[in-house]
Amino acid sequence: MPKLVSEVVLDAQTLLNSKGLNVVTLTWPEFYKLSDRERIKDEFMSKLSKQLKAASLLIAYGNATVVLAKDYNFAPLPKK
C-alpha cells in the first residue's frame, strides 16, 4: 500500500534531519522508494508540495532528480 502524503513528509523530514542536511537530491527511483509508490500522479505531487511547504520544506521535480530542501537561507550569497 502506498504511503500517505503525511507519511512521505515525515520521511523527508527524517531523511534531512538524520543526515544533518539542508538539501538532498534523489534520483526518481529513490523518490519512488521514499514514497513507496510505483506510479506518482499529479494529484499526489500537488498534495505533497503543499504539505511539505507547511512543514517548511521545498520540493522541486527535475527530469533526472527530485530536490528536497529546508525552507530557510542555509546558503546565503556572500556579501560584497
N, CA, C and O atoms as a Maestro MAE file, in Angstrom:
{
 s_m_m2io_version
 :::
 2.0.0
}

f_m_ct {
 s_m_title
 :::
 protein
 m_atom[320] {
  # First column is atom index #
  i_m_mmod_type
  r_m_x_coord
  r_m_y_coord
  r_m_z_coord
  i_m_residue_number
  s_m_chain_name
  s_m_pdb_residue_name
  s_m_pdb_atom_name
  i_m_atomic_number
  :::
  1 25 0.847 -1.186 0.000 1 A "MET " " N  " 7
  2 3 0.000 0.000 0.000 1 A "MET " " CA " 6
  3 2 0.888 1.244 0.000 1 A "MET " " C  " 6
  4 15 1.796 1.349 0.825 1 A "MET " " O  " 8
  5 25 0.642 2.182 -0.907 2 A "PRO " " N  " 7
  6 3 1.447 3.408 -0.950 2 A "PRO " " CA " 6
  7 2 1.289 4.219 0.334 2 A "PRO " " C  " 6
  8 15 0.248 4.188 0.991 2 A "PRO " " O  " 8
  9 25 2.345 4.937 0.663 3 A "LYS " " N  " 7
  10 3 2.307 5.794 1.848 3 A "LYS " " CA " 6
  11 2 1.372 6.974 1.622 3 A "LYS " " C  " 6
  12 15 1.183 7.438 0.497 3 A "LYS " " O  " 8
  13 25 0.798 7.443 2.712 4 A "LEU " " N  " 7
  14 3 0.028 8.680 2.685 4 A "LEU " " CA " 6
  15 2 0.986 9.850 2.492 4 A "LEU " " C  " 6
  16 15 2.174 9.740 2.794 4 A "LEU " " O  " 8
  17 25 0.480 10.946 1.999 5 A "VAL " " N  " 7
  18 3 1.305 12.137 1.807 5 A "VAL " " CA " 6
  19 2 1.957 12.539 3.124 5 A "VAL " " C  " 6
  20 15 3.142 12.872 3.148 5 A "VAL " " O  " 8
  21 25 1.207 12.513 4.209 6 A "SER " " N  " 7
  22 3 1.756 12.907 5.513 6 A "SER " " CA " 6
  23 2 2.919 12.011 5.934 6 A "SER " " C  " 6
  24 15 3.845 12.474 6.600 6 A "SER " " O  " 8
  25 25 2.880 10.745 5.556 7 A "GLU " " N  " 7
  26 3 3.982 9.825 5.876 7 A "GLU " " CA " 6
  27 2 5.228 10.145 5.043 7 A "GLU " " C  " 6
  28 15 6.351 10.037 5.535 7 A "GLU " " O  " 8
  29 25 5.029 10.534 3.804 8 A "VAL " " N  " 7
  30 3 6.158 10.905 2.949 8 A "VAL " " CA " 6
  31 2 6.801 12.185 3.480 8 A "VAL " " C  " 6
  32 15 8.025 12.313 3.471 8 A "VAL " " O  " 8
  33 25 5.991 13.123 3.936 9 A "VAL " " N  " 7
  34 3 6.519 14.362 4.529 9 A "VAL " " CA " 6
  35 2 7.368 14.027 5.749 9 A "VAL " " C  " 6
  36 15 8.476 14.546 5.890 9 A "VAL " " O  " 8
  37 25 6.869 13.179 6.619 10 A "LEU " " N  " 7
  38 3 7.639 12.764 7.794 10 A "LEU " " CA " 6
  39 2 8.945 12.094 7.393 10 A "LEU " " C  " 6
  40 15 9.986 12.363 7.991 10 A "LEU " " O  " 8
  41 25 8.902 11.233 6.398 11 A "ASP " " N  " 7
  42 3 10.107 10.552 5.931 11 A "ASP " " CA " 6
  43 2 11.108 11.538 5.340 11 A "ASP " " C  " 6
  44 15 12.315 11.378 5.523 11 A "ASP " " O  " 8
  45 25 10.621 12.550 4.638 12 A "ALA " " N  " 7
  46 3 11.503 13.574 4.076 12 A "ALA " " CA " 6
  47 2 12.178 14.368 5.193 12 A "ALA " " C  " 6
  48 15 13.380 14.626 5.134 12 A "ALA " " O  " 8
  49 25 11.407 14.756 6.208 13 A "GLN " " N  " 7
  50 3 11.972 15.468 7.354 13 A "GLN " " CA " 6
  51 2 13.028 14.611 8.050 13 A "GLN " " C  " 6
  52 15 14.107 15.093 8.392 13 A "GLN " " O  " 8
  53 25 12.705 13.353 8.252 14 A "THR " " N  " 7
  54 3 13.632 12.436 8.919 14 A "THR " " CA " 6
  55 2 14.903 12.267 8.101 14 A "THR " " C  " 6
  56 15 16.002 12.259 8.655 14 A "THR " " O  " 8
  57 25 14.760 12.131 6.793 15 A "LEU " " N  " 7
  58 3 15.914 11.972 5.917 15 A "LEU " " CA " 6
  59 2 16.863 13.159 6.045 15 A "LEU " " C  " 6
  60 15 18.065 12.977 6.237 15 A "LEU " " O  " 8
  61 25 16.335 14.354 5.941 16 A "LEU " " N  " 7
  62 3 17.173 15.551 6.037 16 A "LEU " " CA " 6
  63 2 17.775 15.708 7.429 16 A "LEU " " C  " 6
  64 15 18.974 15.952 7.564 16 A "LEU " " O  " 8
  65 25 16.955 15.569 8.456 17 A "ASN " " N  " 7
  66 3 17.433 15.796 9.815 17 A "ASN " " CA " 6
  67 2 18.402 14.721 10.296 17 A "ASN " " C  " 6
  68 15 19.378 15.039 10.975 17 A "ASN " " O  " 8
  69 25 18.158 13.476 9.966 18 A "SER " " N  " 7
  70 3 19.027 12.394 10.441 18 A "SER " " CA " 6
  71 2 20.411 12.467 9.811 18 A "SER " " C  " 6
  72 15 21.390 12.026 10.412 18 A "SER " " O  " 8
  73 25 20.499 13.018 8.609 19 A "LYS " " N  " 7
  74 3 21.789 13.152 7.924 19 A "LYS " " CA " 6
  75 2 22.415 14.531 8.156 19 A "LYS " " C  " 6
  76 15 23.536 14.785 7.717 19 A "LYS " " O  " 8
  77 25 21.694 15.420 8.845 20 A "GLY " " N  " 7
  78 3 22.192 16.770 9.085 20 A "GLY " " CA " 6
  79 2 22.305 17.592 7.808 20 A "GLY " " C  " 6
  80 15 23.198 18.428 7.675 20 A "GLY " " O  " 8
  81 25 21.392 17.350 6.870 21 A "LEU " " N  " 7
  82 3 21.433 18.023 5.581 21 A "LEU " " CA " 6
  83 2 20.386 19.118 5.481 21 A "LEU " " C  " 6
  84 15 19.334 19.047 6.117 21 A "LEU " " O  " 8
  85 25 20.681 20.128 4.679 22 A "ASN " " N  " 7
  86 3 19.710 21.173 4.369 22 A "ASN " " CA " 6
  87 2 19.019 20.906 3.046 22 A "ASN " " C  " 6
  88 15 17.906 21.374 2.809 22 A "ASN " " O  " 8
  89 25 19.690 20.148 2.185 23 A "VAL " " N  " 7
  90 3 19.161 19.830 0.866 23 A "VAL " " CA " 6
  91 2 19.663 18.449 0.459 23 A "VAL " " C  " 6
  92 15 20.769 18.046 0.820 23 A "VAL " " O  " 8
  93 25 18.841 17.738 -0.291 24 A "VAL " " N  " 7
  94 3 19.227 16.422 -0.797 24 A "VAL " " CA " 6
  95 2 18.624 16.253 -2.186 24 A "VAL " " C  " 6
  96 15 17.505 16.692 -2.451 24 A "VAL " " O  " 8
  97 25 19.382 15.611 -3.063 25 A "THR " " N  " 7
  98 3 18.839 15.254 -4.367 25 A "THR " " CA " 6
  99 2 18.607 13.751 -4.378 25 A "THR " " C  " 6
  100 15 19.447 12.971 -3.927 25 A "THR " " O  " 8
  101 25 17.473 13.369 -4.892 26 A "LEU " " N  " 7
  102 3 17.113 11.960 -5.015 26 A "LEU " " CA " 6
  103 2 16.902 11.654 -6.488 26 A "LEU " " C  " 6
  104 15 16.318 12.459 -7.213 26 A "LEU " " O  " 8
  105 25 17.368 10.511 -6.932 27 A "THR " " N  " 7
  106 3 17.009 10.082 -8.277 27 A "THR " " CA " 6
  107 2 15.533 9.716 -8.234 27 A "THR " " C  " 6
  108 15 14.974 9.501 -7.159 27 A "THR " " O  " 8
  109 25 14.910 9.647 -9.385 28 A "TRP " " N  " 7
  110 3 13.494 9.279 -9.406 28 A "TRP " " CA " 6
  111 2 13.258 7.911 -8.762 28 A "TRP " " C  " 6
  112 15 12.297 7.767 -8.007 28 A "TRP " " O  " 8
  113 25 14.094 6.896 -9.027 29 A "PRO " " N  " 7
  114 3 13.869 5.614 -8.334 29 A "PRO " " CA " 6
  115 2 13.968 5.740 -6.814 29 A "PRO " " C  " 6
  116 15 13.224 5.077 -6.091 29 A "PRO " " O  " 8
  117 25 14.882 6.587 -6.320 30 A "GLU " " N  " 7
  118 3 14.984 6.801 -4.876 30 A "GLU " " CA " 6
  119 2 13.735 7.496 -4.343 30 A "GLU " " C  " 6
  120 15 13.259 7.177 -3.253 30 A "GLU " " O  " 8
  121 25 13.204 8.448 -5.113 31 A "PHE " " N  " 7
  122 3 11.988 9.144 -4.694 31 A "PHE " " CA " 6
  123 2 10.791 8.204 -4.669 31 A "PHE " " C  " 6
  124 15 9.967 8.260 -3.756 31 A "PHE " " O  " 8
  125 25 10.699 7.338 -5.682 32 A "TYR " " N  " 7
  126 3 9.615 6.347 -5.699 32 A "TYR " " CA " 6
  127 2 9.722 5.436 -4.471 32 A "TYR " " C  " 6
  128 15 8.713 5.081 -3.863 32 A "TYR " " O  " 8
  129 25 10.947 5.064 -4.118 33 A "LYS " " N  " 7
  130 3 11.145 4.213 -2.935 33 A "LYS " " CA " 6
  131 2 10.755 4.967 -1.663 33 A "LYS " " C  " 6
  132 15 10.089 4.406 -0.793 33 A "LYS " " O  " 8
  133 25 11.164 6.234 -1.549 34 A "LEU " " N  " 7
  134 3 10.813 7.047 -0.381 34 A "LEU " " CA " 6
  135 2 9.299 7.161 -0.227 34 A "LEU " " C  " 6
  136 15 8.773 7.093 0.884 34 A "LEU " " O  " 8
  137 25 8.602 7.336 -1.356 35 A "SER " " N  " 7
  138 3 7.153 7.495 -1.307 35 A "SER " " CA " 6
  139 2 6.409 6.165 -1.366 35 A "SER " " C  " 6
  140 15 5.182 6.132 -1.272 35 A "SER " " O  " 8
  141 25 7.143 5.080 -1.521 36 A "ASP " " N  " 7
  142 3 6.580 3.730 -1.554 36 A "ASP " " CA " 6
  143 2 5.492 3.616 -2.623 36 A "ASP " " C  " 6
  144 15 4.395 3.119 -2.373 36 A "ASP " " O  " 8
  145 25 5.835 4.095 -3.826 37 A "ARG " " N  " 7
  146 3 4.883 4.086 -4.938 37 A "ARG " " CA " 6
  147 2 5.544 3.541 -6.192 37 A "ARG " " C  " 6
  148 15 6.761 3.619 -6.360 37 A "ARG " " O  " 8
  149 25 4.728 2.996 -7.055 38 A "GLU " " N  " 7
  150 3 5.203 2.546 -8.356 38 A "GLU " " CA " 6
  151 2 4.910 3.588 -9.432 38 A "GLU " " C  " 6
  152 15 5.613 3.669 -10.439 38 A "GLU " " O  " 8
  153 25 3.868 4.380 -9.207 39 A "ARG " " N  " 7
  154 3 3.496 5.483 -10.089 39 A "ARG " " CA " 6
  155 2 3.165 6.681 -9.229 39 A "ARG " " C  " 6
  156 15 2.672 6.535 -8.110 39 A "ARG " " O  " 8
  157 25 3.435 7.862 -9.746 40 A "ILE " " N  " 7
  158 3 3.132 9.078 -8.997 40 A "ILE " " CA " 6
  159 2 2.261 9.966 -9.874 40 A "ILE " " C  " 6
  160 15 2.662 10.372 -10.964 40 A "ILE " " O  " 8
  161 25 1.078 10.256 -9.385 41 A "LYS " " N  " 7
  162 3 0.125 11.083 -10.126 41 A "LYS " " CA " 6
  163 2 0.315 12.554 -9.762 41 A "LYS " " C  " 6
  164 15 0.873 12.878 -8.713 41 A "LYS " " O  " 8
  165 25 -0.153 13.432 -10.636 42 A "ASP " " N  " 7
  166 3 -0.059 14.875 -10.399 42 A "ASP " " CA " 6
  167 2 -0.739 15.277 -9.094 42 A "ASP " " C  " 6
  168 15 -0.249 16.150 -8.377 42 A "ASP " " O  " 8
  169 25 -1.859 14.646 -8.790 43 A "GLU " " N  " 7
  170 3 -2.591 14.968 -7.555 43 A "GLU " " CA " 6
  171 2 -1.721 14.702 -6.324 43 A "GLU " " C  " 6
  172 15 -1.699 15.510 -5.395 43 A "GLU " " O  " 8
  173 25 -1.009 13.580 -6.312 44 A "PHE " " N  " 7
  174 3 -0.119 13.260 -5.193 44 A "PHE " " CA " 6
  175 2 0.991 14.299 -5.096 44 A "PHE " " C  " 6
  176 15 1.306 14.766 -4.002 44 A "PHE " " O  " 8
  177 25 1.589 14.666 -6.230 45 A "MET " " N  " 7
  178 3 2.682 15.634 -6.220 45 A "MET " " CA " 6
  179 2 2.207 16.998 -5.722 45 A "MET " " C  " 6
  180 15 2.931 17.687 -5.003 45 A "MET " " O  " 8
  181 25 1.009 17.381 -6.099 46 A "SER " " N  " 7
  182 3 0.453 18.656 -5.651 46 A "SER " " CA " 6
  183 2 0.203 18.652 -4.141 46 A "SER " " C  " 6
  184 15 0.569 19.598 -3.443 46 A "SER " " O  " 8
  185 25 -0.415 17.592 -3.648 47 A "LYS " " N  " 7
  186 3 -0.664 17.481 -2.200 47 A "LYS " " CA " 6
  187 2 0.651 17.434 -1.428 47 A "LYS " " C  " 6
  188 15 0.778 18.042 -0.365 47 A "LYS " " O  " 8
  189 25 1.627 16.707 -1.968 48 A "LEU " " N  " 7
  190 3 2.919 16.595 -1.299 48 A "LEU " " CA " 6
  191 2 3.596 17.956 -1.219 48 A "LEU " " C  " 6
  192 15 4.133 18.320 -0.173 48 A "LEU " " O  " 8
  193 25 3.577 18.707 -2.307 49 A "SER " " N  " 7
  194 3 4.189 20.042 -2.304 49 A "SER " " CA " 6
  195 2 3.554 20.940 -1.239 49 A "SER " " C  " 6
  196 15 4.260 21.649 -0.522 49 A "SER " " O  " 8
  197 25 2.228 20.908 -1.138 50 A "LYS " " N  " 7
  198 3 1.522 21.738 -0.155 50 A "LYS " " CA " 6
  199 2 1.861 21.332 1.276 50 A "LYS " " C  " 6
  200 15 2.100 22.189 2.127 50 A "LYS " " O  " 8
  201 25 1.882 20.026 1.544 51 A "GLN " " N  " 7
  202 3 2.172 19.579 2.911 51 A "GLN " " CA " 6
  203 2 3.637 19.774 3.274 51 A "GLN " " C  " 6
  204 15 3.955 20.052 4.430 51 A "GLN " " O  " 8
  205 25 4.539 19.630 2.296 52 A "LEU " " N  " 7
  206 3 5.950 19.912 2.560 52 A "LEU " " CA " 6
  207 2 6.133 21.392 2.867 52 A "LEU " " C  " 6
  208 15 6.887 21.744 3.773 52 A "LEU " " O  " 8
  209 25 5.453 22.264 2.124 53 A "LYS " " N  " 7
  210 3 5.544 23.706 2.365 53 A "LYS " " CA " 6
  211 2 5.074 24.038 3.781 53 A "LYS " " C  " 6
  212 15 5.680 24.866 4.461 53 A "LYS " " O  " 8
  213 25 4.001 23.395 4.220 54 A "ALA " " N  " 7
  214 3 3.502 23.620 5.582 54 A "ALA " " CA " 6
  215 2 4.516 23.162 6.625 54 A "ALA " " C  " 6
  216 15 4.518 23.658 7.752 54 A "ALA " " O  " 8
  217 25 5.376 22.217 6.253 55 A "ALA " " N  " 7
  218 3 6.411 21.706 7.153 55 A "ALA " " CA " 6
  219 2 7.745 22.421 6.926 55 A "ALA " " C  " 6
  220 15 8.780 21.958 7.404 55 A "ALA " " O  " 8
  221 25 7.730 23.540 6.205 56 A "SER " " N  " 7
  222 3 8.924 24.335 5.889 56 A "SER " " CA " 6
  223 2 9.952 23.557 5.079 56 A "SER " " C  " 6
  224 15 11.158 23.668 5.303 56 A "SER " " O  " 8
  225 25 9.457 22.777 4.143 57 A "LEU " " N  " 7
  226 3 10.320 22.062 3.216 57 A "LEU " " CA " 6
  227 2 9.885 22.393 1.789 57 A "LEU " " C  " 6
  228 15 8.710 22.645 1.526 57 A "LEU " " O  " 8
  229 25 10.842 22.388 0.889 58 A "LEU " " N  " 7
  230 3 10.590 22.658 -0.518 58 A "LEU " " CA " 6
  231 2 10.881 21.412 -1.334 58 A "LEU " " C  " 6
  232 15 11.724 20.601 -0.951 58 A "LEU " " O  " 8
  233 25 10.195 21.252 -2.445 59 A "ILE " " N  " 7
  234 3 10.449 20.143 -3.355 59 A "ILE " " CA " 6
  235 2 10.463 20.681 -4.773 59 A "ILE " " C  " 6
  236 15 9.647 21.525 -5.144 59 A "ILE " " O  " 8
  237 25 11.401 20.180 -5.557 60 A "ALA " " N  " 7
  238 3 11.478 20.535 -6.980 60 A "ALA " " CA " 6
  239 2 11.652 19.249 -7.767 60 A "ALA " " C  " 6
  240 15 12.450 18.384 -7.408 60 A "ALA " " O  " 8
  241 25 10.893 19.140 -8.840 61 A "TYR " " N  " 7
  242 3 10.907 17.941 -9.666 61 A "TYR " " CA " 6
  243 2 11.670 18.238 -10.954 61 A "TYR " " C  " 6
  244 15 11.261 19.097 -11.736 61 A "TYR " " O  " 8
  245 25 12.764 17.538 -11.173 62 A "GLY " " N  " 7
  246 3 13.525 17.681 -12.404 62 A "GLY " " CA " 6
  247 2 13.345 16.464 -13.287 62 A "GLY " " C  " 6
  248 15 12.568 15.566 -12.964 62 A "GLY " " O  " 8
  249 25 14.057 16.431 -14.397 63 A "ASN " " N  " 7
  250 3 13.992 15.275 -15.292 63 A "ASN " " CA " 6
  251 2 14.702 14.065 -14.698 63 A "ASN " " C  " 6
  252 15 14.223 12.938 -14.829 63 A "ASN " " O  " 8
  253 25 15.845 14.290 -14.044 64 A "ALA " " N  " 7
  254 3 16.645 13.185 -13.517 64 A "ALA " " CA " 6
  255 2 16.566 13.058 -11.998 64 A "ALA " " C  " 6
  256 15 16.807 11.983 -11.450 64 A "ALA " " O  " 8
  257 25 16.229 14.151 -11.319 65 A "THR " " N  " 7
  258 3 16.250 14.141 -9.860 65 A "THR " " CA " 6
  259 2 15.060 14.869 -9.262 65 A "THR " " C  " 6
  260 15 14.352 15.621 -9.933 65 A "THR " " O  " 8
  261 25 14.869 14.616 -7.978 66 A "VAL " " N  " 7
  262 3 13.911 15.350 -7.148 66 A "VAL " " CA " 6
  263 2 14.741 15.994 -6.048 66 A "VAL " " C  " 6
  264 15 15.560 15.325 -5.416 66 A "VAL " " O  " 8
  265 25 14.538 17.284 -5.816 67 A "VAL " " N  " 7
  266 3 15.303 18.013 -4.814 67 A "VAL " " CA " 6
  267 2 14.403 18.312 -3.626 67 A "VAL " " C  " 6
  268 15 13.312 18.860 -3.784 67 A "VAL " " O  " 8
  269 25 14.864 17.951 -2.441 68 A "LEU " " N  " 7
  270 3 14.194 18.294 -1.189 68 A "LEU " " CA " 6
  271 2 15.103 19.254 -0.433 68 A "LEU " " C  " 6
  272 15 16.304 19.008 -0.319 68 A "LEU " " O  " 8
  273 25 14.545 20.344 0.086 69 A "ALA " " N  " 7
  274 3 15.357 21.325 0.801 69 A "ALA " " CA " 6
  275 2 14.563 21.940 1.940 69 A "ALA " " C  " 6
  276 15 13.338 22.051 1.885 69 A "ALA " " O  " 8
  277 25 15.299 22.340 2.978 70 A "LYS " " N  " 7
  278 3 14.684 23.092 4.073 70 A "LYS " " CA " 6
  279 2 14.427 24.509 3.580 70 A "LYS " " C  " 6
  280 15 15.221 25.062 2.820 70 A "LYS " " O  " 8
  281 25 13.324 25.089 4.010 71 A "ASP " " N  " 7
  282 3 12.915 26.416 3.549 71 A "ASP " " CA " 6
  283 2 13.468 27.499 4.473 71 A "ASP " " C  " 6
  284 15 12.727 28.135 5.222 71 A "ASP " " O  " 8
  285 25 14.781 27.695 4.404 72 A "TYR " " N  " 7
  286 3 15.413 28.825 5.068 72 A "TYR " " CA " 6
  287 2 16.729 29.102 4.359 72 A "TYR " " C  " 6
  288 15 17.189 28.277 3.569 72 A "TYR " " O  " 8
  289 25 17.318 30.206 4.617 73 A "ASN " " N  " 7
  290 3 18.505 30.656 3.906 73 A "ASN " " CA " 6
  291 2 19.758 29.970 4.463 73 A "ASN " " C  " 6
  292 15 20.519 30.574 5.220 73 A "ASN " " O  " 8
  293 25 19.961 28.719 4.087 74 A "PHE " " N  " 7
  294 3 21.089 27.963 4.606 74 A "PHE " " CA " 6
  295 2 22.363 28.175 3.817 74 A "PHE " " C  " 6
  296 15 23.428 27.745 4.260 74 A "PHE " " O  " 8
  297 25 22.295 28.819 2.669 75 A "ALA " " N  " 7
  298 3 23.484 29.084 1.846 75 A "ALA " " CA " 6
  299 2 23.370 30.486 1.245 75 A "ALA " " C  " 6
  300 15 23.179 30.630 0.038 75 A "ALA " " O  " 8
  301 25 23.488 31.523 2.091 76 A "PRO " " N  " 7
  302 3 23.337 32.889 1.572 76 A "PRO " " CA " 6
  303 2 24.489 33.271 0.646 76 A "PRO " " C  " 6
  304 15 25.597 32.745 0.749 76 A "PRO " " O  " 8
  305 25 24.194 34.197 -0.255 77 A "LEU " " N  " 7
  306 3 25.243 34.732 -1.114 77 A "LEU " " CA " 6
  307 2 26.227 35.531 -0.262 77 A "LEU " " C  " 6
  308 15 25.823 36.207 0.684 77 A "LEU " " O  " 8
  309 25 27.515 35.454 -0.593 78 A "PRO " " N  " 7
  310 3 28.494 36.253 0.165 78 A "PRO " " CA " 6
  311 2 28.225 37.746 -0.027 78 A "PRO " " C  " 6
  312 15 27.819 38.187 -1.103 78 A "PRO " " O  " 8
  313 25 28.457 38.499 1.019 79 A "LYS " " N  " 7
  314 3 28.274 39.959 0.939 79 A "LYS " " CA " 6
  315 2 29.489 40.559 0.261 79 A "LYS " " C  " 6
  316 15 30.621 40.118 0.457 79 A "LYS " " O  " 8
  317 25 29.224 41.576 -0.541 80 A "LYS " " N  " 7
  318 3 30.330 42.262 -1.239 80 A "LYS " " CA " 6
  319 2 30.934 43.340 -0.392 80 A "LYS " " C  " 6
  320 15 31.871 44.012 -0.824 80 A "LYS " " O  " 8
  :::
 }
 m_bond[319] {
  # First column is bond index #
  i_m_from
  i_m_to
  i_m_order
  :::
  1 1 2 1
  2 2 3 1
  3 3 4 2
  4 3 5 1
  5 5 6 1
  6 6 7 1
  7 7 8 2
  8 7 9 1
  9 9 10 1
  10 10 11 1
  11 11 12 2
  12 11 13 1
  13 13 14 1
  14 14 15 1
  15 15 16 2
  16 15 17 1
  17 17 18 1
  18 18 19 1
  19 19 20 2
  20 19 21 1
  21 21 22 1
  22 22 23 1
  23 23 24 2
  24 23 25 1
  25 25 26 1
  26 26 27 1
  27 27 28 2
  28 27 29 1
  29 29 30 1
  30 30 31 1
  31 31 32 2
  32 31 33 1
  33 33 34 1
  34 34 35 1
  35 35 36 2
  36 35 37 1
  37 37 38 1
  38 38 39 1
  39 39 40 2
  40 39 41 1
  41 41 42 1
  42 42 43 1
  43 43 44 2
  44 43 45 1
  45 45 46 1
  46 46 47 1
  47 47 48 2
  48 47 49 1
  49 49 50 1
  50 50 51 1
  51 51 52 2
  52 51 53 1
  53 53 54 1
  54 54 55 1
  55 55 56 2
  56 55 57 1
  57 57 58 1
  58 58 59 1
  59 59 60 2
  60 59 61 1
  61 61 62 1
  62 62 63 1
  63 63 64 2
  64 63 65 1
  65 65 66 1
  66 66 67 1
  67 67 68 2
  68 67 69 1
  69 69 70 1
  70 70 71 1
  71 71 72 2
  72 71 73 1
  73 73 74 1
  74 74 75 1
  75 75 76 2
  76 75 77 1
  77 77 78 1
  78 78 79 1
  79 79 80 2
  80 79 81 1
  81 81 82 1
  82 82 83 1
  83 83 84 2
  84 83 85 1
  85 85 86 1
  86 86 87 1
  87 87 88 2
  88 87 89 1
  89 89 90 1
  90 90 91 1
  91 91 92 2
  92 91 93 1
  93 93 94 1
  94 94 95 1
  95 95 96 2
  96 95 97 1
  97 97 98 1
  98 98 99 1
  99 99 100 2
  100 99 101 1
  101 101 102 1
  102 102 103 1
  103 103 104 2
  104 103 105 1
  105 105 106 1
  106 106 107 1
  107 107 108 2
  108 107 109 1
  109 109 110 1
  110 110 111 1
  111 111 112 2
  112 111 113 1
  113 113 114 1
  114 114 115 1
  115 115 116 2
  116 115 117 1
  117 117 118 1
  118 118 119 1
  119 119 120 2
  120 119 121 1
  121 121 122 1
  122 122 123 1
  123 123 124 2
  124 123 125 1
  125 125 126 1
  126 126 127 1
  127 127 128 2
  128 127 129 1
  129 129 130 1
  130 130 131 1
  131 131 132 2
  132 131 133 1
  133 133 134 1
  134 134 135 1
  135 135 136 2
  136 135 137 1
  137 137 138 1
  138 138 139 1
  139 139 140 2
  140 139 141 1
  141 141 142 1
  142 142 143 1
  143 143 144 2
  144 143 145 1
  145 145 146 1
  146 146 147 1
  147 147 148 2
  148 147 149 1
  149 149 150 1
  150 150 151 1
  151 151 152 2
  152 151 153 1
  153 153 154 1
  154 154 155 1
  155 155 156 2
  156 155 157 1
  157 157 158 1
  158 158 159 1
  159 159 160 2
  160 159 161 1
  161 161 162 1
  162 162 163 1
  163 163 164 2
  164 163 165 1
  165 165 166 1
  166 166 167 1
  167 167 168 2
  168 167 169 1
  169 169 170 1
  170 170 171 1
  171 171 172 2
  172 171 173 1
  173 173 174 1
  174 174 175 1
  175 175 176 2
  176 175 177 1
  177 177 178 1
  178 178 179 1
  179 179 180 2
  180 179 181 1
  181 181 182 1
  182 182 183 1
  183 183 184 2
  184 183 185 1
  185 185 186 1
  186 186 187 1
  187 187 188 2
  188 187 189 1
  189 189 190 1
  190 190 191 1
  191 191 192 2
  192 191 193 1
  193 193 194 1
  194 194 195 1
  195 195 196 2
  196 195 197 1
  197 197 198 1
  198 198 199 1
  199 199 200 2
  200 199 201 1
  201 201 202 1
  202 202 203 1
  203 203 204 2
  204 203 205 1
  205 205 206 1
  206 206 207 1
  207 207 208 2
  208 207 209 1
  209 209 210 1
  210 210 211 1
  211 211 212 2
  212 211 213 1
  213 213 214 1
  214 214 215 1
  215 215 216 2
  216 215 217 1
  217 217 218 1
  218 218 219 1
  219 219 220 2
  220 219 221 1
  221 221 222 1
  222 222 223 1
  223 223 224 2
  224 223 225 1
  225 225 226 1
  226 226 227 1
  227 227 228 2
  228 227 229 1
  229 229 230 1
  230 230 231 1
  231 231 232 2
  232 231 233 1
  233 233 234 1
  234 234 235 1
  235 235 236 2
  236 235 237 1
  237 237 238 1
  238 238 239 1
  239 239 240 2
  240 239 241 1
  241 241 242 1
  242 242 243 1
  243 243 244 2
  244 243 245 1
  245 245 246 1
  246 246 247 1
  247 247 248 2
  248 247 249 1
  249 249 250 1
  250 250 251 1
  251 251 252 2
  252 251 253 1
  253 253 254 1
  254 254 255 1
  255 255 256 2
  256 255 257 1
  257 257 258 1
  258 258 259 1
  259 259 260 2
  260 259 261 1
  261 261 262 1
  262 262 263 1
  263 263 264 2
  264 263 265 1
  265 265 266 1
  266 266 267 1
  267 267 268 2
  268 267 269 1
  269 269 270 1
  270 270 271 1
  271 271 272 2
  272 271 273 1
  273 273 274 1
  274 274 275 1
  275 275 276 2
  276 275 277 1
  277 277 278 1
  278 278 279 1
  279 279 280 2
  280 279 281 1
  281 281 282 1
  282 282 283 1
  283 283 284 2
  284 283 285 1
  285 285 286 1
  286 286 287 1
  287 287 288 2
  288 287 289 1
  289 289 290 1
  290 290 291 1
  291 291 292 2
  292 291 293 1
  293 293 294 1
  294 294 295 1
  295 295 296 2
  296 295 297 1
  297 297 298 1
  298 298 299 1
  299 299 300 2
  300 299 301 1
  301 301 302 1
  302 302 303 1
  303 303 304 2
  304 303 305 1
  305 305 306 1
  306 306 307 1
  307 307 308 2
  308 307 309 1
  309 309 310 1
  310 310 311 1
  311 311 312 2
  312 311 313 1
  313 313 314 1
  314 314 315 1
  315 315 316 2
  316 315 317 1
  317 317 318 1
  318 318 319 1
  319 319 320 2
  :::
 }
}
